[in-house]
Amino acid sequence: MKKILLTLAACLFVLVSCEKIDSLLDTTNYQKEDTESYPTNEKGAERLVNSAYSTMHSLYTGSIFRINLFRRMIASDDYYGGGSTSSKETTAADRLLAPSMDEDNSPWKSYYNGLHRCNFALEAIADMDDGLFTGDNKNWFLGQAHFMRAFYLWELAERYETFPLTLSTEVENMPKASVDEIYAAIAADLVDAINLIPAKYGYSRDNNLAGRATKYAAEALMGRVWLFYTGFYKKDNMAGITKTQVISWLEDCANTSVSKFDLEDDPREIWPYTNEYSSGVAYGEDFGTYVNKENLHWVGNHSKETIWGVHFSLTGSGYNRLPEWIGMRNSAQRPDKDSYPYAAGSNGNASVNPLAVQEWYEDPDYGPTDKRFYGSIMAVKESSLRKAYASWMKDDFYVELPKFKGHDSKEIERTLFYPKKYQAVACYTDGTKSSLYNNFFHAINGSVSNNPKSGNKNDAIYIRFADVLLMLDELKETVTGMNRLRARAGLAPYDSYSFERLQKERRWELFTEGMRFNDLRRWYPETAGEIIQKNQDGGYIEFKGKPTTYQELPGRSFSQRYALTRGFWMIPQEQIGLQEGMLTQNKGFEDNDDYLFVDGDLPY
């Protein structure tokens, strides 16, 4: 890795001074600065902080397999891999395998790029004279840089477990740090972010604030990291940080009078499929969609429930490829009347596990009266659906797209259920339904590309207010947060706390959002693989149009792969070579025959 670190350190000034930081954060773009003395003023310091955010945004414009959020979705029991025969990355991730030795080379370099930008910002801004800053802006900038460094370290930790820990711009050849060293560094950065970022910066959609880290985002991330570390590694504290401290921080975050973050009135209205252009309301029409039927209205990007996420401005060049990869697919690769209001010009990865749908549907504490059920899942292809699930599906089961057939010659592990939260969404060009836009963002702002890929501008949400409420319930063994969520979903309250109830509420509230995989790992560190395999085996799928059931790979089942890897991914072989013998491969990825997934490996 020595050469990679040298390259990143050498390029840092070029990236900061020459790369135009667009309005990803709804902030001002600044032109070139003199790298000999950079930064010299407050605007330069802000630009350094913006560069730390920019790395995360850039991940979303490349291959989506670089994104931990997507990997966690695919590896959980919420989803099957789906996609087509060319989607080897998705099918591999679904089975804790890799399609090549260097699949992770690009994200590894990107995360270290982000780390180095944070390190440079922290060192440079700390050395600047306090008099160069307005009010408490120096602390604000430093706090954001600490948060972003903690976030990148957490992304690396949950992906690779251990790695060289670089906390300065000094370049040196380093072995992997210990788990405890890494989590101590994350904890220290989050404490600094909590203490440095002024409390006045809570939820806001104001220019230059939307998408920025707040002290409340740091408090929420502390809760998530602490729960994973203490659960997965069976500890009672994290670098001296106790449960009591974490509860106090989460309670501060949940204090809506202070943080200004809160629940939205309807959980479905967080997600872009409820927008008024696709429903026709923006045109004064009713297009007869699920959204019309339920009278839903999208609250827009940067919801007050989004405590931390990657925020995409409608006026910036950044975009979110997650809807493209997770979106539905038909043979035309574009929206039509059978797919409407969904774009259907996507890759069809991540089919919803039908066994999870059945479990939710039949649970007496939840079922289809839970607003989140049809708000999270859409059913398609009615004739096949009724035949496949006749044993448990009642006649009144809502089939949202009864005529949508998908793309039989391409799709390999398609179920008849699709995820809705991150689905790519189309809209008509006007109230007459004369033609279609590939994405509704183009209707909102004509400067947004009418492209099914680069036109997606919806936020990638990492921590919601609902998650904070559930973390508090889990830590305090209460039902206060659960019952707020259940009331919002139209369900009766629980009368007492149980761990089983907490687990179910987390699963269905956060369904298909990428939380489930790490939840299972921290709750069941040794047996999460067995649980996921049990919850997936035998579910109905269509392989190139032919009905069959989901199957594991002989000799490389999910439970076997998890026992080897514990849910972590491989370190790129290129980085191991560059590190001159100091960097070792993660368990489960030493032998190509064990971890490589190639064409023809599927057992259908």
N, C-alpha and C positions, 0 to 999 in steps of 0.2 A: 504493500500500500504506500510505501515511501514515495514512489513516483507520482501516484495519484494525489497525495497530499501536497507535494511540491507544485503540481500543476494547478491545483485549486488555489493554493496560496498565491501563486504567481498571477493567476487570472482574476483574482478577486477585484483588484483595482479596475481591470478592464471591464469586468461585468458591471461594477457599480458605476463607473464613469461613462461608459459607452452604451450600455444597454438602456434603452428608454423604458423606464418603469411606467407602465401604463396605468390607467385608472382602475386597477383591480380593487383598490381600497377607496375609490371615489376621492382620490387626492391629486394634488398637482404634480405634473411631470416637470422635472428639472433637467437642464442641459448639462453639458460636460463641466466637470470640476477639475482643478489642477491636482493631480494625484501626488505631487510633491508635498503638499500641505493639507491634504483632504482629511477630514472636513474642517472648514474654517468658520462655519456659521450654523445657525439653528436649522436652516433648510437642508444643509448638507448632512447634518446628523439625522434628520427625519428621513432623508433619502437612504441612508444606510439601514435604518430600521425597515423601510419599505422593501429593500432588497432581500431581507430575510424572509418576508412574506412571499416575495415574488417566486422564490424557488418552489414553494409549495404549490402555487398556482401553475407553474410550468409543468409539474408532474401530470396535471389533468389534461394537458394538451397533447401529451405523448401517448404511448401505449398504456392503457388503463391497468395493465397487470403490474405497473410500477406502484400502484396505489394500495396501501395496506387495507383501506376501507373495503375495496373490492375483493381482495384476497380473503378477508375475514368473512364476507358474505358467502363466497363460493365454498369455503371450507366448512361452513356450519351445516347443521341439519335442516336449515330453512330451505336450502337450494340443492338442486343437482347442477352439474356443470353446464349442460345444455350446449347451445351453439352448434357449429357444424364440424365436419371432419378437419377443417383448417384451423379450428379454435383449439389447438393443442394446449395452449397455456391454461385455458379455462378447465378443460377436462383433467389436466394434470393437477391444477390447484385443488380441484374437488377431491382429489385422492392423495394430497400431500406429496405429489411428485413434481418433477420439473421437465420441461421439454428440451433443455440444453444445459450445459455446464455453466454458461454465463448468462442465463436468463436474468439474473439479478444485478448484472454489472451496471446497467443504467441507473436503477434506483439507488444502488449503493453510492454511486458517485453523486447523485442528486442530493441525497440526505447529507453527505459530507460537505457538499457545496453549501447547503443551508446552514450547517454547523459553523463553517468557516465564516460565513457572512455574519452570523450572530456573534462569533468570537471577535471579529474585527470591529463590529459596531460597539460591543461592550468595552473593548480596550480604547477605541478612539474617542467615544463619547465621554467615558470616565476621565480622560485626560484633558478634555476641553474646559475652559474657564467657565465657572457658573454664571458669570455675568453675560455670557453670550446667549443665554436662554431666557425666554419669557416665562415668568411665574415658575410653576413646577414642571415645566416641560422636560428638563433634563432627567428627572426621575421617571417621568412618563415614558420617555424613549428607552431608558435603560431597563425599565420594568418589562416593556414589550419584548426587548431583545432577550431578556432572561426567560420569558415565557416561551418564545419561539425556540430557543435552544433546548429547553426542557421538552418541548413538543417533538423536536427532531430526535432527541435522545430516546424518548419513549417510542417513537416510530421504529427506530433501530432496535430497541430492546425487545419489543413485542414481535419483531420480525426475525431477528438473528440471536436473541438472548444476550450474547456477549460479543464485544467488538472493541477495537482500539478507541479509547476515550480521549478525545481531543477537546480540551477546554481553553486553549489559547491559540494564537496564530503561529506560534513557534512550530516549526516542522521537525518531526523526529519519527524514527522508525519505532513502532510500538506493538507489543503483543496485545491480545485481548485483555480487557480489564475484567475484574471479577464482577459477578452479579451485584454484590453489595456495593461496590464502588460506583457502578453505573446508577443504581437507584438512589444512592446518596447524592450523586450529582444532580439527578432530576429533582429530588426533594429540595436541595439547596436552591436551585434556580427558581422553583415554584414559590418557595418562601420569599425569595427576593422579589419576585413579581408581585406577590400579594402585598408586600410591604412598600414597594416602590410605586406601583401604579396608583394614582390618586383615586379614591373611592368615588369621586364625582363622575368618573367615566364608567357608567353602567350601560344599560341597553340604550341604544340611540340609532336612528337612521340618518342623522345629520351628516352632511358632507364631511369627509375625512375621518369619520368615526365608524361607519358601518364596516364590519369585517375585522376591526382591530381587536386585539386581545385586551381584556379587562382584568382587574384583580379577581373578579367573580369567575371568569373563565379559568384563571389559575387555581382558584379554590375548587372548582368542579373537576379540573384535570387532576388535582391532588387526590381527590376522592377516588377517581377511577384508577389511577396508578397505585394508590395505597391498597385498594381492595384486591387488585390483581397480584401485587407483590406479596401481601400477607396471606392470600389464599393459595396461590400457586406454589410459593416457597414455604408455606406453613410457618409464618412468623407472627409475632404479636405487635410488632412496630416496624416502621421503615426508617432507617437511619435516625432512630430516636423519636420520630414523629408518632404520636400515639393516636389511638382511636378517638379519644376525647378531643384532641386537636382537630382531627379531620371532621368530626361532627360539628364542631364550632365553626369551621370554615364553610362547610356546606350549608349550615343554618344561615350564615351571613349571606351566602349566594342566594338562598331561597327567600330571603327577606325582601319582598317585592318593593317595599317602600324605600329601600336603600339601593338595591341592584337594578330595579326597574324591569328585570326579566320576569316572565310570568307564563302561565299556560295560555294558549289560544283557546277560544270558546269551543272549537270543534277540532279534534285531532286531524281530521282529513284536510282541513283548510291550510295546513302547513305545506301541502305538497302541490306541485304545479298542475297536476291534472285537473284541479278544481278551478282553473282560471276562467274568466268570463268570456274570453274570445272563443275558446273551444266549446263552451256551453251555449254560446250565441247571445248571452245576456248583454255583452258589449255592443251588439248590433240591434238590441231590442227584440231578439228572437229567442225561441226555445227550441234547441236542436234535439231534444229528446234523449239526452245522455243520462248516465247515472248521476252526474253532478246536477243536472236540472231536476231530476226526480227527488234528490235530497236537498235541493236549494242550498248548494254550497258555493262559497265565494273565496277564492284564493287570497290569503293575506299578503302575498308577495314575498320576494326574497328578503332575507335578513329579518325573519319573524322574531317577535319578542321572545319566542321559545328557544331560539337558536343562541345558546350561550357561547358555543365555539363552533365555527365551521369555516370552510373556504368560500369566501363571498365573491361572486362574479358580478361586476358592474355591467349594465346594459350598454354603457358607452365605451368600455374598454375592449381591448383585443383578446383578452383571456376568455376561455370557454371550458365547459365541463363535458368530457367525453363519456362520463359514466352512463348517461341516458342512452348514448349510442350503443355501448357494449351490452347493457342490460335490457335494451329495448326489444320489442317484438320484431319478428321477421316474416315477410311474405315474399312470394316469388317475384313481385314487381319491385321490391325494395323501396316502396314509397307508400304513403297513406292512401287509403281508398274508403269507400262507404262501409266495407265489412270490418275495417280496423278502426274506424273513427270512434273516439277522438285521438287515438294513439297513432304515432307516426309510422310504425311498421317498416321503417327504412333502416333497420338496425341489424345487429348481429345475433340476437336471440339467445345470448348467453344467460345463464342463471334462471333455469326453470324452477318454479316453486315446488317443493316437495309435497306431493298429494297426501302423504301420510300425516304431515303437519296440518294440512287443511282439514283433514278428517278429525284429527285430535281436537282442534279448536272448535270445529262445527259441533262435535258431540259433547263437549264439556258443559255440564249443567251450570257452571259458574260463568260461562261465556256464551258460546254459540253464536248463531247468525244475528241475534239481536244486539250483539256488541257492534257498535258503529264502526269499530276498527276492522271488523272481519271483511266486509265487502269494500271497506275503505283502503285495505292493504292488498287485496287479492282480486283479480278478475278471472272469471271462467270463460272459456271459449269453446267453439266447435260442439254445439249442443248435442248432436246425434251421437258422436263418439263419447262425449262426457257422460250422458245418461247410461250408456251401455257399460262404460268402464267402472262407474261408481254406483251402480244400481243398488248395491247392498247397503249403502249408508246414506245416499243422497235423497232427500225428500223432493217431492214434486215441485215445491215452491222455491227450491234452490235457485238463486238469481244468477242467470247466465248473461253476462254483460255483452259479450260479442258472439252471438250464437252461430254466425256464419263464417267467422274467421278460421281459416284452415292452416295458416302458417306456410312453410316451405318444405314439403315432403322430401324432395330430393337432396336437401342440404342438412336439415336438422337431425341431430343424432340422439339426444336425450331430452326430448321435448315432452313436458307434461301438458295438461290442458288447463294449467293455472299459471298466470303471470303476475309478477310483482308490479304494484302501481306507483309506489312512492317516488321512485326515480325513473319512471317510465318516460320515454321521449313522447312529446305531445304535439299534435298537429292542430290546425284550426282552418276554418273556411275563410276565404278572403273578404267575404261580406255576408250580409244576411240572406242572400239569395242562394247560397250554397253552390255558386257557379264554378268555383275552383278551390284548390287547397294550397295552403302554405305548408312547408315541411316541418316548421315549428312555430308555435304561437308567439314566441318572443319577437319574431319579425313583424307581427301585427302590432305589438305594443310599441316597438321602436323600429322604424324602417332601416336604421343603420345597422341593425343586427342581421347577420347573414341569413338568408333563407336556405340554409344548408342543414341537413339532418345531423351533422357532426359539429361544425363550428358555430352553429346557431343556438346550441344549448347553453343557457346562462343560469340555470338553477344552482342554488348553493349546494355544496357537499357538506352535510351536517354531521359533526363529530360528537357534540354533546348538546342534548336538549334539556330544557327545564324539567321535563318529565323524568329524565334520568336522574337528575339531582334529587328529586322527591323520592325516587325509588332507592337511591343509595342511602338516603337518610333513614328510610324505613328498614332497610337491611341492617344498618349499623345500630339503630336504636330499638329494633324489633317492635315497630309500631305499624299501624295501618293508615295513618293520617294521609300520606301521599298516595297510597294505593286507592283509597276511597275517593280522593279528589279525581283521580284518573278514571275510576270506575263510574263515578257520577257523570263525568264528561262523556263517557262512552255509552251512557244509558243503562248502566247495570246497578244492581243493588249493592250496598256496602258490605264489606266483611265485618264480622263482629269481633274478630280477634286476629292477631298475627300468627302466621306459621310460615316456616321457610318454604314449604311447598307453594303456598299462596304467593309469596314474594317471587318465586321463580316463574310461576305462570304469568303473573302480571308483567314482569320484565319481558318475558318472551313475546307476549301478544302486543303490548304497548310499543315495543321496539322491533317488531317483526320485520325482517328483511332489511334492517338498517345497519347490519354489520356488527352488532353487539353480542350476538349469541355465542359465537365461537369462543371468545375470551371469557364470557361468563361460564361456560361449561368447563373451560380449562382451569379457572380459578376455584370453582366449586369442587371439581373432580379431577385433580391434576394427573392422577394415574389412570383413570378409567374414562376420560372424556371421549377417547377414540372409540371405545366399545359402545358408549351411549349414542354417539353420532351414527355409527354403523348400524346399530339396532334400529334407530329411528328412520333410516333411509332404505334399508334392504327390502326389496320386493315391491316398491312403489311402482304404479303404472307409468310407463313412458311409451313414446313412439319413436322408434329408431328408423329414420328415413321413411316415415309414414306407416311402418309396421308396428302393431301393438306388441309390447313385451313388458318386462319388469326390470327395474334397476338392479344391476349386479355389480359385485366387487370384482377386482382383478385377482385371478388365482395366485396365491402366494404373496400378494401385495395388497391385502385388504386395508381398509381405512384404519381398523384397530391395530393391525400390524405396523402400518406406517407411523401411526401416532406413538406407539410404544417405542419406536426407534427415535423419532424426531421430537416428541413431546409438543408438536405443533409449531416448531420453529422451521425456518426455511434455510436453504443452502447459501453459503457465502460464495460469491462468484470465484471461479477458478483463476481468472485473470488477476484478481486482487491477492489471492494466495501466492501466486507467482511473483507479483511485484513486491510483496512484503518480505521476500528473501528468507523464507522459512520461519518467520515469527508468527504468522497467522495460520491457524489450523481450521480445517473444515468441520462443520457441525455434524453431529451424529446423524446417521441415516442417509448421508449424502457422500459417503466415501467411495462407494462402488457404483459405477454407471449402471450396471445391470439391475440394481435395486431401485434407483431413483428416477432413471430416465423414462419418460413416456414418449412413445413413438407411434406413428400411424400403424393401425392393426392391432394395438394392444387391447382395445375394448372387446369384451367377451360376447358381443351380440352377433 
